[in-house]
Amino acid sequence: MIVLGLTGSIGMGKSTAAGMLRRLGCPVHDSDATVHRLYAPGGAAVGPIGRAFPGVVRDGAVDRRLLSAEVMGNTPALRRLEAIVHPLVGQARDRFLRRAAASGAKVAVLDMPLLFETGSQAHCDRVAVVSAPRSLQRARVLARPGMNPGKLDAILRRQMPDAEKRRRADFVVPTGLGRALTLRRLAAIVTLLSGQRGRVWPPRPRPSSIRKSR
């Protein structure tokens, strides 16, 4: 099974691309949706976040607005949050990949906005980056409720520049020239990868001598 990482900066059209990949028959793991479940009542992140950031849990769930106020522009606080959330997201990712492999999927997709920033490309065989002109990106994001230029700029500072993501990617998917072109590009990628050999899930244990040599 080929594991395809799907990423892109805010407003680049990643969610639209993920929906297209689902329609093309690929199982997709949405890391943002996973975080929402972790923050919801009963979610595994609620207790640890409540202890690390007193006051951000309301009615048994993490209040994302209050949490954002705690970590925005505060690098140590953001690192504390990431240390809680990233391992939990990783566990969910691995469960998804095991299920996808068991179902016989040829290509499974990891939809992750911070794929490169968190080093998660290590879990992928190939990476596709969605990209659009900067002016279109800003117009898309600023049209969202509660968004403003200052907040957008703060988010972008946390994300790797689009040009660097495109440089690192195996595939670049344009999202600013119409959905038909985006779909054709994604369909071509899926067709190409479906004929390739990927990693085995769950991974086979490696002899200790091989592990030491890496």
C-alpha positions as a LaTeX table, in Angstrom:
\begin{tabular}{lrrr}
\hline
Residue & $x$ (\AA) & $y$ (\AA) & $z$ (\AA) \\
\hline
Met1 & 0.00 & 0.00 & 0.00 \\
Ile2 & 1.27 & 3.46 & $-0.91$ \\
Val3 & 0.91 & 6.09 & 1.81 \\
Leu4 & 0.38 & 9.49 & 0.20 \\
Gly5 & 0.84 & 12.56 & 2.36 \\
Leu6 & $-1.47$ & 15.43 & 1.40 \\
Thr7 & $-0.52$ & 18.86 & 2.68 \\
Gly8 & $-0.58$ & 22.55 & 1.89 \\
Ser9 & $-0.74$ & 25.86 & 3.66 \\
Ile10 & $-3.97$ & 27.36 & 4.94 \\
Gly11 & $-6.37$ & 28.37 & 2.17 \\
Met12 & $-4.63$ & 26.33 & $-0.52$ \\
Gly13 & $-7.53$ & 23.94 & $-1.10$ \\
Lys14 & $-6.40$ & 20.87 & 0.82 \\
Ser15 & $-9.86$ & 19.97 & 2.11 \\
Thr16 & $-11.28$ & 20.11 & $-1.41$ \\
Ala17 & $-8.44$ & 17.90 & $-2.66$ \\
Ala18 & $-9.02$ & 15.41 & 0.18 \\
Gly19 & $-12.68$ & 15.16 & $-0.78$ \\
Met20 & $-11.70$ & 14.46 & $-4.39$ \\
Leu21 & $-9.31$ & 11.71 & $-3.29$ \\
Arg22 & $-12.12$ & 10.07 & $-1.34$ \\
Arg23 & $-14.28$ & 10.12 & $-4.46$ \\
Leu24 & $-11.39$ & 8.52 & $-6.33$ \\
Gly25 & $-11.57$ & 5.62 & $-3.87$ \\
Cys26 & $-8.72$ & 6.45 & $-1.49$ \\
Pro27 & $-9.25$ & 6.18 & 2.28 \\
Val28 & $-8.27$ & 9.53 & 3.83 \\
His29 & $-7.13$ & 10.24 & 7.38 \\
Asp30 & $-8.04$ & 13.82 & 8.36 \\
Ser31 & $-5.70$ & 14.97 & 11.13 \\
Asp32 & $-7.79$ & 18.08 & 11.84 \\
Ala33 & $-10.90$ & 15.94 & 12.37 \\
Thr34 & $-8.86$ & 13.72 & 14.68 \\
Val35 & $-7.87$ & 16.75 & 16.77 \\
His36 & $-11.52$ & 17.82 & 17.01 \\
Arg37 & $-12.39$ & 14.37 & 18.40 \\
Leu38 & $-9.50$ & 14.54 & 20.85 \\
Tyr39 & $-10.78$ & 17.92 & 22.11 \\
Ala40 & $-14.43$ & 16.84 & 22.37 \\
Pro41 & $-16.05$ & 15.51 & 25.58 \\
Gly42 & $-14.40$ & 12.19 & 26.40 \\
Gly43 & $-11.49$ & 12.90 & 24.07 \\
Ala44 & $-8.07$ & 11.65 & 25.12 \\
Ala45 & $-6.53$ & 15.14 & 24.99 \\
Val46 & $-9.06$ & 16.86 & 27.25 \\
Gly47 & $-7.51$ & 15.84 & 30.58 \\
Pro48 & $-3.85$ & 16.48 & 29.68 \\
Ile49 & $-4.66$ & 19.83 & 28.07 \\
Gly50 & $-6.77$ & 20.87 & 31.04 \\
Arg51 & $-3.86$ & 20.17 & 33.36 \\
Ala52 & $-1.34$ & 21.95 & 31.14 \\
Phe53 & $-3.59$ & 24.96 & 30.45 \\
Pro54 & $-5.94$ & 25.52 & 33.40 \\
Gly55 & $-9.20$ & 27.16 & 32.42 \\
Val56 & $-9.37$ & 26.10 & 28.76 \\
Val57 & $-11.68$ & 23.12 & 29.36 \\
Arg58 & $-15.39$ & 24.00 & 29.48 \\
Asp59 & $-18.24$ & 21.51 & 29.84 \\
Gly60 & $-15.86$ & 18.60 & 29.46 \\
Ala61 & $-14.35$ & 19.77 & 26.17 \\
Val62 & $-11.38$ & 21.89 & 25.16 \\
Asp63 & $-12.52$ & 25.39 & 24.24 \\
Arg64 & $-10.46$ & 25.99 & 21.11 \\
Arg65 & $-10.88$ & 29.77 & 21.35 \\
Leu66 & $-9.46$ & 29.87 & 24.88 \\
Leu67 & $-6.69$ & 27.45 & 23.98 \\
Ser68 & $-5.76$ & 29.50 & 20.93 \\
Ala69 & $-5.44$ & 32.58 & 23.13 \\
Glu70 & $-3.02$ & 30.65 & 25.36 \\
Val71 & $-0.70$ & 29.45 & 22.61 \\
Met72 & $-0.90$ & 32.12 & 19.89 \\
Gly73 & 2.48 & 33.85 & 19.80 \\
Asn74 & 3.72 & 31.83 & 22.78 \\
Thr75 & 6.24 & 29.29 & 21.50 \\
Pro76 & 6.81 & 27.41 & 24.80 \\
Ala77 & 3.05 & 27.04 & 25.29 \\
Leu78 & 2.64 & 25.83 & 21.72 \\
Arg79 & 5.38 & 23.24 & 22.24 \\
Arg80 & 3.62 & 21.98 & 25.39 \\
Leu81 & 0.41 & 21.60 & 23.42 \\
Glu82 & 2.13 & 19.80 & 20.55 \\
Ala83 & 3.78 & 17.38 & 22.98 \\
Ile84 & 0.30 & 16.37 & 24.14 \\
Val85 & $-1.55$ & 16.30 & 20.84 \\
His86 & 0.95 & 15.01 & 18.28 \\
Pro87 & 1.47 & 11.55 & 19.86 \\
Leu88 & $-2.32$ & 11.06 & 20.10 \\
Val89 & $-2.76$ & 12.04 & 16.46 \\
Gly90 & 0.05 & 9.63 & 15.57 \\
Gln91 & $-1.73$ & 6.76 & 17.30 \\
Ala92 & $-4.92$ & 7.52 & 15.37 \\
Arg93 & $-2.91$ & 7.71 & 12.14 \\
Asp94 & $-1.39$ & 4.28 & 12.68 \\
Arg95 & $-4.80$ & 2.74 & 13.45 \\
Phe96 & $-6.12$ & 4.24 & 10.21 \\
Leu97 & $-3.23$ & 2.85 & 8.17 \\
Arg98 & $-3.67$ & $-0.63$ & 9.60 \\
Arg99 & $-7.38$ & $-0.55$ & 8.71 \\
Ala100 & $-6.66$ & 0.78 & 5.22 \\
Ala101 & $-4.09$ & $-1.95$ & 4.57 \\
Ala102 & $-6.45$ & $-4.63$ & 5.85 \\
Ser103 & $-9.15$ & $-3.35$ & 3.47 \\
Gly104 & $-6.86$ & $-3.86$ & 0.49 \\
Ala105 & $-6.42$ & $-0.17$ & $-0.35$ \\
Lys106 & $-3.76$ & 0.56 & $-2.97$ \\
Val107 & $-3.32$ & 4.19 & $-1.86$ \\
Ala108 & $-4.09$ & 5.62 & 1.58 \\
Val109 & $-3.94$ & 9.36 & 2.22 \\
Leu110 & $-2.71$ & 11.24 & 5.27 \\
Asp111 & $-4.33$ & 14.70 & 5.16 \\
Met112 & $-2.08$ & 16.84 & 7.36 \\
Pro113 & $-1.68$ & 20.63 & 7.19 \\
Leu114 & 1.59 & 20.52 & 9.17 \\
Leu115 & 2.99 & 17.39 & 7.56 \\
Phe116 & 6.47 & 18.78 & 6.89 \\
Glu117 & 6.52 & 20.93 & 10.01 \\
Thr118 & 5.97 & 17.88 & 12.25 \\
Gly119 & 8.26 & 15.54 & 10.30 \\
Ser120 & 5.31 & 13.33 & 9.35 \\
Gln121 & 6.61 & 12.90 & 5.81 \\
Ala122 & 8.63 & 10.06 & 7.35 \\
His123 & 5.39 & 8.06 & 7.46 \\
Cys124 & 4.66 & 8.63 & 3.77 \\
Asp125 & 5.89 & 7.02 & 0.56 \\
Arg126 & 5.04 & 10.12 & $-1.48$ \\
Val127 & 3.85 & 13.65 & $-0.71$ \\
Ala128 & 1.45 & 15.84 & $-2.69$ \\
Val129 & 1.23 & 19.57 & $-1.97$ \\
Val130 & $-1.77$ & 21.67 & $-2.97$ \\
Ser131 & $-0.90$ & 25.18 & $-4.06$ \\
Ala132 & $-2.58$ & 28.32 & $-5.35$ \\
Pro133 & $-1.49$ & 31.94 & $-5.95$ \\
Arg134 & $-0.89$ & 33.91 & $-2.75$ \\
Ser135 & $-3.60$ & 36.45 & $-3.59$ \\
Leu136 & $-6.19$ & 33.68 & $-3.94$ \\
Gln137 & $-4.98$ & 32.03 & $-0.75$ \\
Arg138 & $-5.46$ & 35.23 & 1.27 \\
Ala139 & $-8.86$ & 35.93 & $-0.29$ \\
Arg140 & $-10.07$ & 32.44 & 0.61 \\
Val141 & $-8.88$ & 32.61 & 4.20 \\
Leu142 & $-10.00$ & 36.18 & 4.92 \\
Ala143 & $-13.52$ & 35.23 & 3.78 \\
Arg144 & $-13.77$ & 32.80 & 6.72 \\
Pro145 & $-15.76$ & 33.90 & 9.78 \\
Gly146 & $-13.59$ & 35.34 & 12.55 \\
Met147 & $-10.50$ & 35.63 & 10.36 \\
Asn148 & $-8.47$ & 38.82 & 9.95 \\
Pro149 & $-5.08$ & 39.70 & 8.38 \\
Gly150 & $-3.22$ & 39.62 & 11.69 \\
Lys151 & $-4.53$ & 36.18 & 12.59 \\
Leu152 & $-3.77$ & 34.88 & 9.11 \\
Asp153 & $-0.20$ & 36.19 & 9.28 \\
Ala154 & 0.29 & 34.51 & 12.67 \\
Ile155 & $-0.90$ & 31.19 & 11.23 \\
Leu156 & 1.37 & 31.52 & 8.20 \\
Arg157 & 4.39 & 32.14 & 10.44 \\
Arg158 & 3.82 & 28.69 & 11.93 \\
Gln159 & 3.69 & 27.07 & 8.51 \\
Met160 & 6.50 & 26.29 & 6.12 \\
Pro161 & 6.44 & 28.65 & 3.10 \\
Asp162 & 4.51 & 27.37 & 0.11 \\
Ala163 & 7.60 & 27.50 & $-2.11$ \\
Glu164 & 9.52 & 25.23 & 0.26 \\
Lys165 & 6.64 & 22.76 & 0.48 \\
Arg166 & 6.47 & 22.61 & $-3.30$ \\
Arg167 & 10.22 & 22.03 & $-3.46$ \\
Arg168 & 10.01 & 19.09 & $-1.06$ \\
Ala169 & 6.91 & 17.48 & $-2.58$ \\
Asp170 & 6.78 & 14.61 & $-5.05$ \\
Phe171 & 3.65 & 16.13 & $-6.64$ \\
Val172 & 2.28 & 19.67 & $-6.80$ \\
Val173 & $-1.49$ & 19.94 & $-7.26$ \\
Pro174 & $-2.79$ & 23.30 & $-8.55$ \\
Thr175 & $-6.05$ & 24.44 & $-6.95$ \\
Gly176 & $-6.37$ & 27.92 & $-8.42$ \\
Leu177 & $-7.22$ & 27.02 & $-12.02$ \\
Gly178 & $-10.54$ & 25.28 & $-11.54$ \\
Arg179 & $-11.69$ & 22.06 & $-9.88$ \\
Ala180 & $-11.60$ & 20.05 & $-13.08$ \\
Leu181 & $-7.85$ & 20.53 & $-13.41$ \\
Thr182 & $-7.31$ & 19.69 & $-9.74$ \\
Leu183 & $-9.33$ & 16.49 & $-10.10$ \\
Arg184 & $-7.45$ & 15.43 & $-13.23$ \\
Arg185 & $-4.13$ & 15.96 & $-11.50$ \\
Leu186 & $-5.20$ & 13.94 & $-8.46$ \\
Ala187 & $-6.63$ & 11.15 & $-10.61$ \\
Ala188 & $-3.32$ & 10.91 & $-12.48$ \\
Ile189 & $-1.42$ & 10.69 & $-9.19$ \\
Val190 & $-3.70$ & 7.93 & $-7.85$ \\
Thr191 & $-3.39$ & 5.97 & $-11.09$ \\
Leu192 & 0.39 & 6.23 & $-10.98$ \\
Leu193 & 0.72 & 5.24 & $-7.33$ \\
Ser194 & $-1.80$ & 2.38 & $-7.54$ \\
Gly195 & 0.71 & 0.44 & $-9.63$ \\
Gln196 & 3.61 & 0.92 & $-7.22$ \\
Arg197 & 4.74 & $-1.12$ & $-4.25$ \\
Gly198 & 4.62 & 0.69 & $-0.91$ \\
Arg199 & 5.28 & $-0.15$ & 2.69 \\
Val200 & 3.69 & $-3.00$ & 4.64 \\
Trp201 & 1.16 & $-2.16$ & 7.37 \\
Pro202 & 1.60 & $-2.92$ & 10.15 \\
Pro203 & 5.38 & $-2.52$ & 9.65 \\
Arg204 & 7.40 & $-5.69$ & 10.02 \\
Pro205 & 9.86 & $-5.72$ & 12.95 \\
Arg206 & 13.43 & $-5.15$ & 11.84 \\
Pro207 & 16.43 & $-7.00$ & 13.24 \\
Ser208 & 18.35 & $-4.97$ & 15.77 \\
Ser209 & 21.43 & $-4.99$ & 13.55 \\
Ile210 & 19.47 & $-3.25$ & 10.79 \\
Arg211 & 18.04 & $-0.68$ & 13.17 \\
Lys212 & 21.55 & 0.18 & 14.43 \\
Ser213 & 22.89 & 0.63 & 10.92 \\
Arg214 & 20.41 & 3.35 & 10.02 \\
\hline
\end{tabular}
